[in-house]
Amino acid sequence: MTIWSPDIRKRQGPVYRAIADAIAQALEAGDLQPGEGLPTHRALARALGVTVGTVSRGYAEAERRGMVVGEVGRGTFVRGREAGGLAALDESEAGVAVDMGLNFPYVTAEEGQILARTLRSLASQPDHSHLLGYQRYSGSLVQLRRLGLDAEAAGVLVTAGGQHALNVIFATLTRPGDLVFTESLTYPGMKSLAQMLGLGLQGLPVDEHGLIPEAFEEACQADEARALYVIPTLQNPTCSIMPAERRRRIAEIGERHGVLIVEDDVHGLLVEKSPSPITTYAPEHSVYVASTGKSIAPALRVGYLLAPEGLVERLDAGVRTTTWMASPITAEIAAQWINEGTVDRIVAGKRALARERQRIVREQLAGFDYVGHPDAIHVWLRLPEPWRSGDFVEQASQRGVQVTGAEVFAVGREAIPHAVRLGIAAPASHDALCRGLGVLREILEGRSEPCCTVV
């Protein structure tokens, strides 16, 4: 049974819904994994200082959203995923039309066959002892060099996924109380990490091209921050791609003010033609993170951390302190796929899926205000009047469709937009996506009304 316990003190709305929202954020951040058992109702009620009935309502709400499943006599568990996409339970059984709340690409049967062939190939080798011992480094530089980075082996650390890489970076290079700049809407995993490490987050203004350089400059002049955490390519959740000139300016500002740039490029491989990473403009003042999760296979849990020579030893100690090392087995699989060109084929398939799904979105949401990209696996839907994001999420959930509201991504409480993120690659079929988008369209067209309950 997991010891997961959320901090819901700053969440708005009913406590039971805050518990369900915390489960959604933990899933998004990777803090909860499919198959994990949640604390008992009584244990979580004691930890949060609420009644058992409130926890029961929270778990029921999470189950209604398709995130967990309760098993009589065993407890409540995070729902698993089958090879075809979301879902341990049959859709009709769970009452879920489609879940677009999480942002991941589903794994196809063909990719499962690729894994089977790789495992057979590994099994045919005469000696596997190197996969069972401790290792300092594993993996390949090919992926990073393909992204335009002049990476050398001594500067690359292999981690247990992108989230672990961020954990290592911020746990190693910051101290409690340090200030970190982010985009005003950012990856929920970064918010959870900052809370865990006692870091202050300050969200900076963004526009359709991402972080605004002038806002970064002004913040650097006003406050002393240790780092900037930024997602320049297919930003999560807004889907923006930062132009090359803006990346160069961000790098120059960070370098001039002594603010370390932590560049999260987990979507980088998905984009066929993307500007060079920010790190290329300030390689001695940036830390770069890539991973297999969004572009290859989520469960490989392999991340690549590229750091300046002066930080590598400290970050390597951080890797060893947290997990000692990434699993040599999964790192070896990732390395083989990268070196043999298998990754190119898998990424091409993910890209083709994204483009087809984006086409479906264009058809289903024509006339509504949303941001997408041909190679993106999510879209950012801005809601028309009179919708607020919390009400829209609730209404969609009641209709069996899961989406993620802007509050989950917002840093601070000022000017939270009325918008939702749709994870369009997670549904197991185009038909499921169409059904879900059809429900959202009906809500947007006013065939469902905003929730408003007065007691």
ABEGO torsion letter per residue (X at the ends): XBABBBBAAABBEBAAAAAAAAAAAAAAAGABBBGBBBBBAAAAAAAAGBBAAAAAAAAAAAAAAGABBBBBGAEBBBBBBBAAEBGABBAAAAGBABBAABBBBBBBAAAAAAAAAAAAAAAABABAAAAABBBABBEBAAAAAAAGBBBBAAABBBBBEAAAAAAAAAAAABBBGBBBBBBABBBAAAAAAAAAAGBBBBBBBBBAAEBBAAAAAAAAAABBBABBBBBABGBOAAGBBBBAAAAAAAAAAAAAAGBBBBBBAAAAAABABBBBBAAAABAAABBBBBBAAAAABAAAGBBBBBBBAAAAAAAAAAAAAAAGBBBAAAAAAAAAAAAAGAAAAAAAAAAAAAAAAAAAAAAAABGBBBBBBAABABBBBBBBOABBAAAAAAAAAAAGBBBBBAAAABBEABGBBBBBBBBAAABABAAAAAAAAAAAAAAAAGABBBBBBBX
